[in-house]
Amino acid sequence: CIMLPDIDSTFFHVLCGNLIVSKGSLYVYLFELNLRNLLYVIVLLPFVIGGCMAFIVNVLMKKLEQYWRRIFKQSVVTRFERPVCLLLSLAIIIGFLAFFVLTIVPELHASMKMLVKMLPPALAKLNIYLQQKAQELSFSADELAVVQAQAKEVYQTMLNYLQNNKRLLLEQTFLATASLVEVLANCVIGFVVAIYCLLEKHRLVRNFKRVIFAFCSKERAAYILHVLQTAEQIFRGFVGGQLVVALLLGVMYFVSMKLCSFPYATVISLLVAVLSLIPILGTLISALIGCFLILVAAPEKIWYFIILYIVLQRIEADLLYPKIVGKAVGLSELWVLAAVTIGASLGGVAGMIVCVPLFSVLYALLAEKVKRLLAEKNLSNL
């Protein structure tokens, strides 16, 4: 057991002072050397988060608004269209997230409790197994003593590291907590920004058009609005395609796991479907959690689950994603794979998410340009 030192008031004041000074020095350094990034993180980041939230919610909200107009044609309740559709959209999204959390967390908690109960007898069996193997391999007493001494040395090294870096670990804990609070604050502010943007979206669009036409020529303003409209349609199709792929992937996992009699079929299928919206990282997280659940409930089926997971992931990566998402954004399978690869190399997970619709926008604009130039040269049949 690792004993932390007693934290008296003097130590706490010195620690807080060091944290304040170090963080203040960091902000001064960023202000002097990277003012643009500092401005983005502190000022613009909540608005960027809010814009992303508004765009995602608006995909569902526009569908609900279309249904609303079909049902309530020329009715008095049409003036309630936007707030009611916004509330319904938020209720659907928050309800799904709540269902996801309430389904996954209890199962993970139960699995952890089961693992804690299984750990002591499992360690005892492992000890007996190692002793039997040592006897079968005819290890001498000196060799066993060397192995035990090395194990104790590794354990003591870990303890010494923790003992010598208590203050650093405590500081990192405070900094991580502060960063988490900052992220949550940005998300809350972004959510409020998203609500205002969705409630006033038509007015914002109209004012933006007025600004564009005021400072640009008619031809340039029309082209800018055309580019933005193309980008909005493609990004909206990308979000819809991602949701369709996630739904199909979840259904495939559920059916396959039920047919193979795997435990936790509903939980793992829901987890895979939701986390598939995050490229690469979501796949790894869902794989680890799925393997953990299967290992606790049915360890003899763990290898079959890994094989099933690899097969379904290849189907999703090579067939579903290029066909559905590529069709939604207007890209062929080759360009989708190229966009994902380039995005991953440039910006990691965020680059993978953004590069597919961005490539599609550039591809559509380039295709229009090429078509117009060929028409001017009377080469439209090429």
C-alpha positions in Angstrom: 0.0 0.0 0.0 1.4 3.4 -1.0 1.1 6.0 1.7 0.7 9.6 0.5 2.4 12.3 2.6 0.3 14.4 5.0 -0.8 17.5 3.2 -0.8 20.3 5.7 -1.8 23.9 5.0 1.7 25.1 4.2 2.3 22.4 1.6 -1.2 23.1 0.1 -0.5 26.8 -0.2 3.0 26.2 -1.7 1.5 23.7 -4.2 -1.3 26.1 -5.2 1.2 28.9 -5.5 3.4 26.8 -7.8 0.4 25.8 -9.9 -0.8 29.4 -10.3 2.7 30.7 -11.1 3.4 27.8 -13.6 0.0 28.3 -15.3 0.4 32.0 -15.4 3.9 31.6 -16.9 2.4 29.2 -19.5 -0.3 31.8 -20.5 2.3 34.6 -20.8 4.5 32.3 -23.0 1.5 31.5 -25.2 0.5 35.1 -25.3 3.9 36.2 -26.5 4.7 33.3 -28.9 1.3 32.0 -30.1 -1.4 34.6 -29.6 -3.6 33.2 -32.3 -3.8 29.7 -30.7 -4.5 31.3 -27.3 -7.3 33.4 -28.8 -8.7 30.3 -30.5 -8.7 28.2 -27.3 -10.0 30.8 -24.9 -12.4 32.8 -27.1 -13.3 31.0 -30.3 -13.4 27.3 -29.1 -16.8 27.5 -27.4 -18.3 29.0 -30.6 -16.6 26.4 -32.7 -18.1 23.7 -30.5 -21.5 25.4 -30.6 -21.4 25.6 -34.4 -20.6 21.9 -34.6 -23.4 21.0 -32.2 -25.8 23.2 -34.1 -24.9 21.6 -37.4 -25.4 18.1 -36.1 -28.7 18.8 -34.4 -29.9 20.7 -37.5 -29.6 17.5 -39.6 -32.4 16.0 -37.5 -34.2 19.3 -37.0 -34.6 19.9 -40.7 -36.3 16.5 -41.2 -38.7 17.2 -38.3 -39.4 20.6 -39.8 -40.3 19.0 -43.1 -42.7 16.6 -41.4 -44.2 19.5 -39.4 -45.0 21.4 -42.6 -46.7 18.4 -44.1 -48.8 17.8 -41.1 -49.7 21.4 -40.2 -50.3 23.0 -43.5 -51.4 26.7 -43.3 -52.1 26.3 -39.6 -51.8 28.6 -36.7 -49.3 26.3 -35.1 -46.8 26.8 -37.9 -45.2 29.6 -35.9 -44.2 27.1 -33.2 -42.4 25.0 -35.8 -38.9 25.9 -35.0 -38.9 25.8 -31.1 -41.0 22.5 -31.1 -38.8 20.8 -33.7 -35.7 22.0 -31.8 -37.0 20.6 -28.5 -37.9 17.3 -30.2 -34.5 17.0 -31.8 -32.8 17.6 -28.5 -35.1 15.2 -26.7 -34.3 12.5 -29.3 -30.5 13.0 -29.1 -30.4 13.4 -25.3 -32.8 10.4 -24.8 -30.6 8.2 -27.0 -27.4 9.3 -25.1 -29.2 8.6 -21.8 -30.3 5.2 -23.0 -26.8 4.4 -24.1 -25.2 5.4 -20.8 -27.9 3.7 -18.7 -27.4 0.5 -20.7 -23.6 0.4 -20.8 -22.6 1.7 -17.4 -24.5 -0.9 -15.3 -23.1 -3.8 -17.4 -19.6 -2.5 -17.0 -20.1 -2.1 -13.3 -21.4 -5.6 -12.9 -18.5 -6.9 -15.0 -16.0 -5.1 -12.8 -17.6 -6.6 -9.6 -17.5 -10.0 -11.2 -13.9 -9.5 -12.2 -12.9 -8.5 -8.6 -14.6 -11.7 -7.3 -12.8 -13.8 -9.9 -9.4 -12.3 -9.5 -8.2 -14.0 -6.2 -9.0 -17.6 -7.4 -7.6 -16.8 -10.8 -4.3 -15.6 -9.3 -4.2 -18.7 -7.2 -4.7 -20.9 -10.2 -2.0 -18.9 -12.1 0.4 -19.4 -9.2 -0.2 -23.2 -9.2 0.1 -23.3 -13.0 3.5 -21.4 -12.9 4.8 -23.8 -10.2 3.8 -26.8 -12.3 5.5 -25.3 -15.3 8.6 -24.6 -13.3 8.7 -28.2 -12.1 8.1 -29.5 -15.7 10.9 -27.3 -17.0 13.2 -28.4 -14.2 14.2 -25.0 -13.0 16.7 -25.0 -10.2 16.2 -23.2 -6.9 18.9 -20.6 -8.0 17.1 -19.9 -11.2 13.8 -19.4 -9.4 15.5 -17.2 -6.9 16.8 -15.0 -9.8 13.4 -14.7 -11.3 11.8 -13.8 -8.0 14.5 -11.2 -7.3 14.0 -9.6 -10.7 10.2 -9.4 -10.1 10.8 -7.8 -6.7 13.2 -5.4 -8.2 10.6 -4.3 -10.8 8.0 -3.9 -8.1 10.4 -1.9 -5.9 11.3 0.3 -8.9 7.6 1.1 -9.4 7.1 1.9 -5.7 10.2 4.1 -5.7 8.9 6.0 -8.7 5.6 6.7 -7.1 7.2 7.7 -3.8 9.6 10.1 -5.5 7.0 11.7 -7.8 4.1 12.2 -5.4 4.1 15.9 -5.8 4.3 15.7 -9.6 1.4 13.2 -9.7 -0.6 15.5 -7.4 0.0 18.5 -9.7 -0.9 16.5 -12.8 -4.1 15.4 -11.1 -5.0 19.1 -10.3 -4.1 20.1 -13.9 -6.2 17.3 -15.4 -9.1 18.2 -13.2 -8.8 21.9 -14.3 -8.6 20.8 -18.0 -11.7 18.7 -17.6 -13.6 21.5 -16.0 -12.5 23.8 -18.8 -13.7 21.3 -21.4 -17.1 21.0 -19.7 -17.4 24.7 -19.5 -16.7 25.1 -23.2 -19.2 22.4 -24.0 -21.9 24.1 -21.9 -21.2 27.5 -23.5 -21.2 25.8 -26.9 -24.5 24.2 -26.2 -26.1 27.5 -25.4 -24.5 29.0 -28.6 -26.0 26.1 -30.6 -29.5 26.7 -29.2 -29.4 30.4 -30.1 -28.0 29.6 -33.6 -30.8 27.0 -34.3 -33.5 29.4 -33.0 -32.2 32.3 -35.1 -30.8 30.3 -38.0 -32.8 32.0 -40.8 -32.0 35.5 -39.5 -28.3 34.6 -39.2 -28.3 33.3 -42.8 -30.1 36.4 -44.1 -27.7 38.7 -42.3 -24.7 36.7 -43.5 -26.0 37.0 -47.1 -26.4 40.8 -46.6 -22.8 41.1 -45.5 -21.5 39.0 -48.4 -23.4 41.0 -51.0 -22.4 44.3 -49.3 -18.6 43.7 -49.5 -18.4 41.6 -52.7 -19.5 41.9 -56.3 -22.7 40.0 -57.3 -20.8 37.4 -59.2 -18.3 36.8 -56.3 -21.0 36.8 -53.7 -23.1 34.3 -55.7 -20.1 32.0 -56.0 -19.3 32.2 -52.3 -22.9 31.3 -51.4 -22.8 28.5 -53.9 -19.7 27.1 -52.3 -21.2 27.3 -48.8 -24.4 25.7 -50.0 -22.5 22.9 -51.6 -20.4 22.4 -48.4 -23.5 22.4 -46.2 -25.2 19.7 -48.4 -22.1 17.5 -48.4 -21.4 17.8 -44.7 -25.1 17.1 -44.0 -24.9 14.0 -46.2 -21.7 12.9 -44.5 -23.4 13.1 -41.0 -26.4 11.2 -42.3 -24.2 8.6 -43.9 -22.2 8.1 -40.8 -25.3 7.5 -38.8 -26.6 5.0 -41.3 -23.3 3.1 -41.2 -23.3 3.1 -37.4 -26.9 1.7 -37.4 -26.1 -1.1 -39.9 -22.9 -2.0 -38.0 -24.8 -2.3 -34.7 -27.4 -4.5 -36.3 -24.8 -6.7 -37.9 -23.0 -7.1 -34.5 -26.3 -7.8 -32.7 -27.4 -10.5 -35.2 -24.0 -12.2 -35.4 -23.5 -12.3 -31.6 -27.0 -13.6 -31.1 -26.5 -16.4 -33.7 -23.1 -17.3 -32.0 -24.6 -17.1 -28.5 -22.2 -14.5 -27.3 -23.0 -12.8 -24.0 -23.7 -9.0 -23.8 -24.9 -8.9 -27.4 -27.1 -5.8 -26.9 -24.5 -3.9 -24.9 -21.6 -4.6 -27.3 -23.7 -3.9 -30.4 -24.8 -0.6 -29.0 -21.3 0.3 -27.9 -19.9 -0.5 -31.3 -22.6 1.4 -33.2 -22.0 4.6 -31.1 -18.2 4.5 -31.0 -18.0 3.8 -34.7 -18.7 7.5 -35.3 -15.2 8.1 -34.0 -12.7 6.7 -36.6 -9.9 4.4 -35.4 -10.1 5.4 -31.7 -13.7 4.4 -31.3 -13.0 1.1 -33.0 -10.2 0.4 -30.5 -12.2 1.4 -27.5 -15.2 -0.7 -28.5 -12.9 -3.7 -29.2 -11.2 -3.4 -25.8 -14.5 -3.1 -23.9 -16.1 -5.9 -25.9 -13.1 -8.2 -25.2 -13.2 -7.4 -21.5 -16.9 -8.2 -21.2 -16.6 -11.5 -23.2 -13.5 -12.4 -21.1 -15.3 -11.9 -17.9 -18.5 -13.7 -18.9 -17.3 -16.4 -21.3 -13.5 -16.5 -21.6 -13.6 -19.6 -23.8 -15.3 -17.5 -26.6 -12.8 -14.6 -26.6 -10.9 -15.8 -29.7 -14.2 -16.3 -31.6 -15.3 -12.8 -30.7 -12.0 -11.4 -31.9 -12.4 -13.2 -35.2 -15.9 -11.9 -35.6 -14.8 -8.4 -34.7 -12.1 -8.4 -37.4 -14.4 -9.7 -40.1 -17.2 -7.2 -39.3 -14.8 -4.3 -39.1 -13.3 -5.2 -42.6 -16.9 -5.3 -44.0 -17.6 -1.9 -42.5 -14.3 -0.4 -43.6 -14.1 -1.8 -47.1 -17.8 -2.0 -48.1 -20.3 -0.1 -45.9 -18.3 3.1 -45.3 -17.1 3.7 -48.9 -20.4 2.8 -50.4 -22.8 4.7 -48.1 -20.7 7.6 -46.9 -19.0 7.9 -50.3 -22.4 8.0 -52.0 -23.7 10.5 -49.5 -20.9 12.9 -50.1 -20.4 12.2 -53.8 -17.1 10.5 -53.6 -16.0 7.1 -55.0 -14.6 4.4 -52.7 -11.1 5.2 -53.8 -11.3 8.9 -52.9 -13.0 8.1 -49.6 -10.1 5.8 -48.6 -7.6 8.4 -49.8 -9.3 11.1 -47.8 -9.4 9.0 -44.6 -5.7 8.1 -45.1 -4.6 11.7 -45.7 -6.7 13.1 -42.9 -5.3 10.5 -40.4 -1.7 11.5 -41.4 -2.4 15.2 -41.1 -4.8 15.6 -38.2 -5.4 12.2 -36.5 -8.9 11.4 -35.6 -10.2 15.0 -36.2 -8.5 15.0 -39.6 -10.2 11.7 -40.6 -13.6 13.1 -39.7 -13.2 16.4 -41.6 -11.2 15.3 -44.6 -13.9 13.1 -46.2 -16.5 15.9 -46.6 -13.8 18.4 -47.3 -12.4 16.3 -50.1 -16.0 16.0 -51.4 -16.5 19.8 -51.5 -13.2 20.3 -53.3 -14.0 17.4 -55.7 -17.5 18.9 -56.5 -16.1 22.4 -57.1 -13.3 21.1 -59.2 -15.7 19.0 -61.3 -17.9 22.1 -61.9 -14.9 24.1 -62.9 -13.7 21.4 -65.3 -17.2 21.0 -66.8 -17.5 24.7 -67.4 -14.0 25.0 -69.0 -14.7 22.0 -71.3 -18.0 23.5 -72.3 -16.3 26.8 -73.2 -13.9 24.8 -75.5 -16.8 22.7 -77.0 -15.4 19.6 -75.5 -18.3 18.5 -73.3 -18.4 15.0 -74.8 -15.0 14.1 -73.3 
